[in-house]
Amino acid sequence: MRLNKLPLLLLSMVLVLVLASCGGGNGNSGKTNTAKATDKPTAEATNAAAETTAPSDGAPDHSKPLKLTVFSTTANYAGPQTGWFAKLIKDKFNIELEIVASNLTGGDTKISAMMASGDLGDIIIFGDDKNHYPNAIKGNLLLDWTKDGLLDKYAPDIAKQFPKAIEKAKVAFGGGSAVYGMGNSVATNPSGPSEGKDMTWGPDLRWDLYQQIGAPEISKIEDYLPVLKKMQELEPKNELGKKTYAFSLWSDWDGNYKMTLAKQFANMMGYDEIPDTALYVKADEEKYYDFLSDDSWYMKSLKLYFEANQMGLLDPDSLTQKFDDVVAKYKDGRLLFSWFPWLGAANYNTPERTAEGKGFALVPFKDELMYSTGFNVYGGNGIISIGAKAKDPARIMEFINWMYTPEGAMISAGSGTAVPNGPKGLTWDIDSSGKPVVTDFGWKAYADQQNTKVPDEYGGGDYYYGSNQMNFSFVVPAMVNPQTSEPYDHNLWKTSLERNPSKLDSDWRAKMGVLTAKEYFEKNNLLAVAPQGFTGKEPLTMDKTLEQNKQIGTVIQQISWKMVFAKNQAEFDKLNKEMHDKVNGLGYADVMDFSVKKAQELFEARKSVK
């Protein structure tokens, strides 16, 4: 509307209406919310706010439902978003999500098919920024967020709070001006370990059984096998009479040239992989090694699993099962070891079990040096983008922006690898002193997600599947929320740490002399923190011919599984030689050349934050 052509009186009336609508808006403009922290808006009030949003106030019109397709390369669920997160975004934005997960529908084949169709959907989640993301940009499949001022108009919080992440997007992938996506796990903190109460890796054991066998000291990783065997002998079957195992593997996460579950012990030695390379790199030093070399923890892990299988410690279902099958086995008490705190403890440690002293907890080894990811002001390698053919980009941009705000982050904190905080007023709230506190229902939901039913007024269903199924971490949960002066992660809230501990927690804390696993590694100077920087240049990309040579990864993955389940040492050694001979014949040396260049690039990037 061209206001300069209106009569003066009419102009005044319009301005009054505009100001009124801005004053009652839906909270998405970035303005401070003047409501009391303890106020709990009802679903009806939230709906009313969405329905009365007037286009004339500059905000998108929410009056019509917007159904969005989310194509995620990291999601472990496919189908409509349901439950509490669906209810929340429906009330706030009148948005509905349909998740398309390439992990469950063909992997790279599904991604290639989507790209060939010319339409990746409305929102796209890339697990990393190395291959599919730049290819999607080149194929004109992604929307430039700077087009028509989309970023500035509808994502003011992203633009203001995370300028370094926008800078990286422009320089690395946008020719210096365009923005085709936003990095995951972004932070405002410049340095330090970014993990929460627990580290990303363990190792975690069934603490109760470990104590019952005398809690023997574990000097090195190989020492876990005899310890786990004694634990298995102590509890050979679960409560339902099913056999227990130390390790239960799954293959649906395999990628980046390898069997994924053969890399975790490297992380416990201060190393991590560079995506799309064959190198493990030290977190805090300019050191790396070829993961197929004899002294790498990839090869040592294959040997460890082989020996575990010979001892009856490896679940024979590992060859055919999927991740969800393993989750169910942790839940049923059939497993004794976990690489990740968010896997074992999150699924086994119910309130009833921890009250009896049962559950998974950190059991470190003497030589452990935990790899720690530092805060990243540039954002991680995971990317969230908008499709070039997306419906109503303004509303999508507004929604993505909200996920990076304190309000959105408080709800989704933990998404990706940990239990998200969930809806305010249900799982957590703000106490009279203005501090966040977990509710009784919240503790129940966090401890047993799949068996905790959410009230209908919050979306119904169970808590687990009601979580944001895009599987994307927007901000680092350990980052401090400026509105509460506490981290977003509910595990790090003062009220959570001071809460009456269970018998399991009390016993673990007394014996370890700390409150949390992270504190243990910090106190004992056992952290190797990796600086998260940016070279200020476009990243090195793999040559097309090399990129398309998928045979190397296929050979490594297939033979790795065969080695783990080899009949004897002679067959293990034969398969090992076969794997090396085959990949060398397929051009593994070229992969290594590119990998070393990526390591040098990484070292250069780290210097930008030192």
C-alpha positions as a printed Julia matrix, in Angstrom:
610×3 Matrix{Float64}:
  0.0     0.0     0.0
  1.39    3.42   -0.98
  0.7     5.45    2.17
  1.86    8.76    0.66
 -1.3     8.88   -1.48
 -3.71    8.53    1.43
 -5.51   11.49    2.94
 -3.97   12.68    6.18
 -6.82   11.43    8.37
 -6.77    7.95    6.82
 -3.0     7.85    7.16
 -3.29    8.51   10.89
 -5.82    5.71   11.3
 -3.6     3.26    9.43
 -0.58    4.13   11.57
 -2.6     3.54   14.74
 -3.63    0.11   13.49
 -0.07   -0.78   12.47
  1.32    0.24   15.85
 -1.38   -1.73   17.6
 -0.63   -4.85   15.63
  3.12   -4.51   16.31
  2.46   -4.15   20.03
  0.55   -7.4    20.23
  2.67   -9.43   17.8
  3.63  -13.07   18.04
  7.1   -12.6    19.48
  9.0   -13.39   16.29
 10.31   -9.91   15.58
 13.2   -10.16   18.02
 11.67   -7.58   20.41
 11.79   -8.24   24.15
  8.79  -10.1    25.54
  7.41   -8.13   28.45
  5.38  -11.02   29.89
  6.49  -12.38   33.26
  8.86  -15.32   33.12
  6.46  -17.5    35.08
  3.48  -16.81   32.83
  2.36  -19.87   30.81
  0.57  -18.93   27.58
 -2.25  -21.3    26.75
 -2.55  -23.12   23.46
 -5.61  -20.98   22.71
 -3.66  -17.78   23.26
 -0.8   -18.97   21.09
 -3.23  -19.92   18.33
 -4.92  -16.56   18.58
 -1.58  -14.78   18.23
 -0.77  -16.77   15.11
 -4.18  -16.25   13.58
 -4.26  -12.49   14.17
 -0.8   -11.76   12.78
 -1.42   -9.07   10.21
  0.68   -8.93    7.06
  0.77   -5.14    7.41
  3.09   -5.37   10.44
  5.91   -6.78    8.31
  5.55  -10.31    9.66
  4.4   -13.22    7.47
  0.73  -14.1     7.46
  0.11  -17.24    9.55
 -3.62  -17.49    8.88
 -3.27  -20.37    6.41
 -1.63  -23.73    7.3
  1.78  -24.24    5.7
  2.83  -27.84    5.07
  6.58  -28.18    4.56
  8.66  -31.08    3.33
 11.89  -31.45    5.3
 14.5   -33.5     3.47
 17.06  -34.57    6.09
 20.19  -36.6     5.46
 20.58  -37.07    9.22
 17.03  -37.91   10.38
 16.3   -41.32   11.87
 12.55  -40.97   11.32
 10.4   -40.51    8.23
  6.83  -39.29    8.12
  4.81  -36.42    9.57
  6.21  -34.59   12.58
  3.92  -35.48   15.45
  3.58  -34.86   19.16
  4.68  -31.92   21.25
  7.0   -30.28   18.7
  4.34  -30.53   16.0
  1.79  -28.94   18.33
  4.17  -26.17   19.31
  5.08  -25.05   15.78
  1.5   -25.47   14.62
  0.31  -23.12   17.35
  3.1   -20.62   16.87
  3.59  -20.61   13.1
  0.71  -22.69   11.7
  3.39  -24.91   10.15
  3.3   -28.69    9.66
  6.34  -30.8     8.78
  6.74  -33.97    6.71
 10.16  -35.59    7.26
 11.9   -37.33    4.35
 14.93  -39.24    5.67
 17.56  -40.41    3.21
 19.08  -42.57    5.99
 15.98  -44.75    5.86
 15.28  -44.65    2.14
 18.4   -45.43    0.16
 21.08  -43.07    1.46
 23.11  -41.47   -1.33
 20.83  -43.05   -3.93
 17.87  -41.19   -2.45
 19.83  -37.93   -2.33
 20.87  -38.31   -5.96
 17.28  -39.01   -6.98
 16.02  -35.93   -5.15
 18.68  -33.77   -6.8
 17.87  -35.19  -10.22
 14.23  -34.26   -9.7
 15.23  -30.61   -9.3
 13.35  -30.27   -6.01
 14.9   -31.07   -2.62
 11.88  -29.93   -0.65
 11.19  -26.85    1.45
 13.78  -27.31    4.21
 16.94  -29.35    3.64
 19.25  -30.72    6.32
 22.75  -31.71    5.18
 24.85  -33.82    7.52
 27.97  -32.01    6.34
 29.0   -29.31    3.88
 31.47  -31.36    1.86
 29.6   -32.92   -1.08
 25.83  -32.77   -1.4
 25.54  -29.2    -0.11
 27.89  -27.55   -2.64
 26.47  -29.76   -5.39
 22.97  -28.58   -4.51
 24.18  -24.97   -4.74
 25.73  -25.59   -8.15
 22.52  -27.23   -9.29
 20.47  -24.15   -8.29
 18.47  -26.28   -5.87
 18.83  -23.97   -2.85
 17.45  -20.52   -2.14
 19.77  -17.58   -1.53
 18.75  -16.13    1.84
 19.86  -12.66    0.8
 17.37  -12.61   -2.08
 14.74   -9.9    -1.58
 16.25   -9.2     1.85
 14.9   -12.5     3.19
 17.61  -12.91    5.85
 17.49   -9.33    7.13
 13.68   -9.14    7.18
 12.76  -12.51    8.61
 15.91  -13.74   10.39
 17.12  -10.69   12.36
 18.28  -12.84   15.29
 20.55  -14.98   13.12
 21.99  -11.91   11.41
 22.65  -10.14   14.71
 23.78  -12.97   16.97
 25.79  -15.11   14.57
 27.48  -12.81   12.03
 30.54  -15.09   11.77
 28.35  -17.97   10.64
 26.83  -15.77    7.94
 30.31  -14.63    6.93
 31.42  -18.24    6.53
 28.33  -19.07    4.47
 29.04  -16.2     2.09
 32.78  -16.73    1.71
 32.88  -20.52    1.65
 29.84  -21.27   -0.48
 28.16  -18.07   -1.65
 30.79  -16.41   -3.81
 31.23  -13.73   -1.16
 27.62  -12.52   -1.14
 24.99  -15.29   -1.22
 23.84  -17.31    1.8
 22.54  -20.79    0.97
 22.44  -22.23    4.48
 23.32  -21.93    8.15
 25.74  -24.1    10.08
 24.67  -26.3    12.99
 25.74  -26.09   16.64
 26.67  -22.43   16.34
 27.75  -20.45   19.41
 28.62  -16.98   20.58
 31.37  -18.28   22.86
 34.8   -18.0    21.23
 36.63  -20.9    22.9
 36.58  -23.76   25.42
 34.9   -27.19   25.47
 31.34  -27.03   24.2
 30.0   -30.27   25.7
 27.46  -30.32   28.48
 27.21  -32.48   31.6
 28.53  -35.46   29.66
 31.07  -35.64   26.9
 30.11  -36.87   23.43
 31.82  -40.21   24.06
 32.3   -42.43   27.13
 33.03  -45.16   27.6
 30.02  -45.96   29.79
 29.46  -49.32   31.48
 26.7   -50.8    33.59
 28.04  -49.18   36.76
 26.23  -51.53   39.14
 27.69  -54.67   37.58
 31.13  -53.07   37.35
 31.05  -52.37   41.08
 29.9   -55.9    41.85
 32.96  -57.42   40.15
 35.22  -55.2    42.25
 35.6   -52.16   39.97
 39.0   -53.26   38.59
 41.28  -50.51   37.27
 41.27  -50.2    33.49
 44.57  -48.97   32.08
 43.94  -49.24   28.37
 41.05  -49.87   25.99
 41.83  -53.58   25.53
 41.36  -54.07   29.29
 37.6   -53.61   28.9
 37.17  -57.07   27.37
 37.97  -59.18   30.46
 36.04  -56.71   32.62
 32.98  -56.95   30.38
 33.25  -60.74   30.32
 33.04  -60.87   34.11
 30.06  -58.51   34.0
 28.35  -60.72   31.43
 28.96  -63.79   33.6
 27.39  -61.94   36.52
 24.28  -61.09   34.48
 24.14  -63.44   31.47
 20.47  -62.67   30.8
 18.19  -59.71   31.26
 14.97  -59.68   33.28
 13.11  -61.22   30.34
 15.55  -64.09   30.02
 17.28  -62.79   26.88
 21.06  -63.02   26.53
 23.21  -60.0    27.34
 26.18  -58.73   25.33
 28.88  -56.13   25.81
 28.67  -54.69   22.3
 25.8   -54.44   19.84
 26.67  -52.82   16.5
 24.61  -51.38   13.65
 25.51  -50.56   10.05
 23.04  -47.85    9.03
 25.45  -45.12   10.15
 28.35  -46.38    8.05
 29.93  -43.85    5.71
 32.98  -41.66    5.08
 34.93  -44.72    3.88
 34.42  -46.67    7.08
 32.45  -48.76    9.51
 31.31  -45.95   11.79
 31.43  -47.78   15.11
 35.14  -48.46   14.64
 36.11  -44.82   15.21
 34.84  -44.07   18.74
 37.92  -45.3    20.56
 40.01  -42.85   18.52
 37.84  -40.08   19.99
 38.74  -41.33   23.45
 42.41  -40.91   22.54
 42.09  -37.25   21.52
 41.53  -37.77   17.77
 38.61  -37.35   15.39
 38.06  -37.8    11.69
 37.94  -35.11    9.03
 34.74  -35.74    7.04
 35.3   -37.27    3.6
 38.93  -38.07    4.31
 40.89  -41.08    5.49
 42.56  -39.25    8.37
 42.14  -39.0    12.13
 43.45  -35.67   13.44
 44.56  -34.74   16.96
 42.33  -32.17   18.63
 45.01  -29.87   19.98
 48.1   -30.68   17.91
 49.06  -30.77   14.24
 49.1   -34.55   14.18
 47.21  -37.03   12.05
 47.32  -40.64   10.89
 45.86  -42.81    8.14
 42.93  -44.7     9.64
 43.91  -47.88    7.78
 47.42  -47.88    9.24
 48.29  -50.63   11.71
 48.5   -48.26   14.68
 45.19  -46.5    14.02
 42.27  -47.01   16.35
 40.1   -47.94   13.41
 42.14  -51.07   12.79
 42.59  -51.7    16.52
 38.82  -51.41   16.98
 38.18  -54.05   14.33
 40.58  -56.33   16.21
 38.87  -55.5    19.52
 35.42  -56.39   18.15
 36.85  -59.54   16.59
 38.21  -60.62   19.96
 34.95  -59.64   21.67
 33.08  -61.89   19.23
 35.44  -64.76   19.98
 34.64  -64.26   23.68
 30.86  -64.19   23.15
 30.63  -60.47   23.95
 29.41  -59.27   20.54
 25.73  -59.39   19.63
 25.37  -61.64   16.53
 22.45  -59.46   15.37
 25.0   -56.69   14.66
 25.3   -57.78   11.03
 21.65  -57.14   10.2
 20.07  -54.85   12.79
 19.51  -51.09   12.65
 20.08  -48.33   15.18
 16.52  -48.49   16.54
 16.99  -52.2    17.27
 20.03  -51.4    19.4
 18.14  -48.67   21.26
 15.5   -51.25   22.19
 18.19  -53.59   23.52
 19.67  -50.89   25.76
 16.18  -50.18   27.03
 15.64  -53.88   27.8
 18.93  -54.19   29.71
 20.63  -56.51   27.25
 23.82  -54.46   26.77
 26.72  -53.68   29.09
 28.83  -51.12   27.19
 28.02  -47.8    25.52
 30.26  -45.56   23.44
 27.92  -42.63   24.06
 26.26  -41.31   27.27
 23.19  -40.37   25.22
 22.75  -43.98   24.1
 23.22  -46.25   27.09
 22.19  -44.0    29.97
 19.42  -42.26   28.04
 17.68  -45.55   27.26
 18.45  -47.76   30.27
 18.66  -45.36   33.22
 15.02  -45.09   34.23
 14.17  -43.51   37.6
 13.25  -46.9    38.97
 16.58  -48.44   37.98
 18.79  -45.55   39.09
 16.97  -45.48   42.45
 18.21  -49.07   42.91
 21.73  -48.05   41.87
 21.45  -49.62   38.42
 22.48  -47.85   35.26
 25.16  -46.75   32.82
 27.88  -44.36   33.94
 31.34  -43.28   32.85
 34.11  -45.81   33.55
 37.23  -44.18   32.08
 40.53  -45.87   31.38
 43.84  -44.61   32.69
 45.29  -43.49   29.33
 42.11  -41.76   28.14
 42.34  -38.3    26.56
 38.87  -37.13   25.59
 38.41  -35.32   22.29
 36.39  -32.17   22.94
 34.73  -29.99   20.33
 35.25  -26.31   21.03
 32.55  -23.67   20.68
 32.16  -22.66   17.05
 31.17  -19.08   16.21
 31.23  -20.05   12.51
 28.82  -22.95   12.94
 29.49  -26.61   12.36
 29.57  -28.58    9.11
 25.92  -29.57    9.33
 23.74  -27.24    7.24
 20.11  -26.18    7.19
 18.91  -24.71    3.88
 15.74  -23.63    2.09
 14.82  -25.26   -1.21
 14.81  -23.14   -4.36
 11.19  -24.15   -4.99
 10.1   -23.76   -1.37
  6.6   -22.64   -0.54
  6.45  -19.28    1.27
 10.19  -18.7     1.95
  9.42  -15.82    4.33
  7.57  -18.07    6.75
 10.29  -20.73    6.49
 12.97  -18.14    7.17
 11.04  -16.86   10.17
 10.73  -20.44   11.5
 14.45  -21.2    11.06
 15.36  -17.9    12.69
 13.22  -18.79   15.71
 15.1   -22.06   16.19
 18.27  -20.0    16.74
 16.64  -17.63   19.27
 16.7   -18.16   23.06
 13.05  -19.23   22.96
 13.6   -21.79   20.21
 16.91  -22.97   21.64
 15.4   -23.55   25.08
 12.84  -25.88   23.55
 15.11  -27.81   21.21
 18.39  -27.77   23.2
 19.8   -31.26   23.09
 18.39  -32.14   19.65
 20.7   -34.36   17.67
 22.52  -36.3    20.39
 20.7   -35.62   23.65
 17.22  -35.3    25.1
 15.7   -31.93   24.18
 14.33  -29.65   26.9
 10.83  -29.71   25.43
  7.86  -27.39   26.02
  7.98  -24.73   28.71
  5.38  -25.45   31.36
  5.46  -29.21   30.74
  9.0   -30.5    31.11
 10.58  -27.35   32.5
  9.63  -23.91   33.78
 11.05  -20.73   35.29
 11.02  -20.51   39.09
 10.33  -17.45   41.23
 13.99  -16.41   41.08
 13.96  -16.42   37.28
 16.01  -19.63   36.96
 15.05  -22.62   34.81
 14.0   -25.78   36.6
 12.99  -29.23   35.34
  9.5   -30.36   36.37
  8.72  -33.79   37.81
  7.17  -34.72   34.48
 10.32  -33.49   32.77
 12.6   -35.78   34.74
 10.33  -38.68   33.89
 10.32  -37.8    30.18
 14.08  -37.28   30.01
 14.75  -40.63   31.69
 12.29  -42.73   29.68
 11.38  -40.91   26.49
  9.59  -43.67   24.61
  7.4   -44.72   27.52
  6.47  -41.24   28.71
  3.12  -40.15   27.31
  2.66  -36.45   26.66
 -0.69  -34.87   27.66
 -3.03  -34.21   24.75
 -2.97  -30.46   25.31
  0.76  -30.55   24.52
  0.42  -32.78   21.47
  0.02  -36.3    22.87
  2.08  -39.31   21.83
  5.34  -40.29   23.5
  8.06  -37.82   24.3
 10.72  -39.36   22.04
  8.85  -39.24   18.74
  7.32  -35.91   19.66
 10.79  -34.34   19.61
 12.03  -32.39   16.6
 12.73  -35.19   14.11
 14.85  -33.11   11.72
 17.84  -34.25   13.82
 19.68  -30.94   13.63
 21.32  -29.06   16.5
 20.8   -25.34   15.96
 22.81  -23.81   18.83
 25.25  -25.53   21.17
 23.26  -26.6    24.24
 26.14  -25.65   26.55
 25.95  -22.02   25.38
 24.56  -19.62   27.97
 21.02  -18.36   27.46
 21.17  -14.56   27.91
 17.64  -14.58   29.33
 18.46  -16.94   32.23
 22.28  -16.67   32.52
 22.33  -20.47   32.53
 23.21  -22.88   29.71
 20.41  -24.05   27.44
 21.09  -27.67   28.4
 18.81  -28.66   31.3
 21.5   -30.98   32.65
 23.72  -27.96   33.37
 21.14  -25.86   35.2
 22.08  -25.19   38.82
 18.74  -26.57   39.95
 19.45  -29.81   38.08
 22.94  -30.3    39.46
 21.75  -29.62   43.02
 18.7   -31.86   42.71
 18.57  -34.9    44.97
 20.71  -37.47   43.17
 19.64  -41.06   42.65
 21.46  -43.91   44.33
 23.38  -44.45   41.09
 24.44  -40.79   40.86
 25.41  -40.64   44.54
 27.57  -43.73   44.28
 29.26  -42.59   41.06
 29.93  -39.07   42.39
 31.35  -40.4    45.65
 33.76  -42.76   43.91
 34.77  -40.33   41.13
 35.01  -37.2    43.31
 33.09  -35.02   40.84
 29.49  -34.16   39.95
 29.64  -34.78   36.2
 31.64  -36.68   33.59
 32.77  -33.42   32.04
 34.05  -32.23   35.4
 36.07  -35.45   35.71
 37.92  -34.82   32.46
 38.42  -31.12   33.23
 39.61  -31.75   36.79
 42.13  -34.36   35.68
 43.34  -32.39   32.64
 42.19  -35.12   30.27
 40.57  -32.96   27.61
 41.96  -32.26   24.15
 39.92  -29.29   22.9
 39.75  -28.73   19.15
 39.58  -25.04   18.14
 36.75  -24.37   15.67
 37.97  -21.84   13.12
 37.66  -20.78    9.5
 40.32  -20.08    6.89
 38.36  -17.24    5.31
 38.55  -19.03    1.97
 36.44  -21.49    0.03
 37.07  -25.0     1.38
 39.01  -27.53   -0.61
 36.69  -29.92   -2.4
 37.34  -33.4    -3.67
 38.05  -33.93   -7.34
 34.97  -35.15   -9.21
 36.61  -38.4   -10.26
 37.74  -39.13   -6.73
 34.39  -38.14   -5.26
 32.54  -40.53   -7.52
 34.82  -43.44   -6.64
 32.55  -44.96   -4.0
 34.14  -48.39   -4.34
 36.9   -47.62   -1.84
 34.43  -46.92    0.95
 32.28  -49.89   -0.01
 35.27  -52.24    0.1
 36.45  -50.92    3.48
 33.0   -51.16    5.05
 32.17  -54.63    3.72
 35.51  -56.19    4.62
 35.59  -54.44    8.01
 32.38  -56.24    8.97
 33.79  -59.53    7.7
 36.93  -59.04    9.79
 34.9   -58.47   12.95
 33.05  -61.75   12.41
 36.05  -63.72   11.08
 36.19  -67.34   12.25
 39.75  -67.1    13.52
 42.9   -64.98   13.51
 44.09  -66.44   10.22
 40.91  -65.39    8.44
 41.06  -61.97   10.11
 44.6   -61.4     8.8
 43.67  -62.65    5.31
 40.73  -60.25    5.11
 42.91  -57.41    6.37
 45.4   -57.96    3.57
 42.57  -58.28    1.03
 41.1   -54.94    2.11
 44.4   -53.09    1.81
 45.24  -54.67   -1.55
 41.85  -53.81   -3.01
 41.7   -50.18   -1.88
 45.28  -49.55   -2.97
 44.33  -50.83   -6.41
 41.32  -48.5    -6.48
 43.35  -45.34   -5.86
 43.53  -45.07   -2.08
 46.78  -43.09   -2.44
 44.79  -40.3    -4.15
 42.34  -40.27   -1.24
 45.27  -39.91    1.15
 46.75  -37.01   -0.86
 43.47  -35.13   -0.65
 43.11  -36.04    3.04
 46.49  -34.55    3.94
 45.57  -31.3     2.15
 42.33  -31.16    4.18
 44.36  -31.65    7.37
 46.57  -28.7     6.47
 43.45  -26.65    5.78
 42.09  -27.59    9.19
 45.3   -26.57   10.94
 45.15  -23.2     9.16
 41.55  -22.7    10.25
 42.39  -23.45   13.88
 44.95  -20.66   13.92
 42.14  -18.14   13.29
 40.81  -18.65   16.83
 44.07  -18.91   18.72
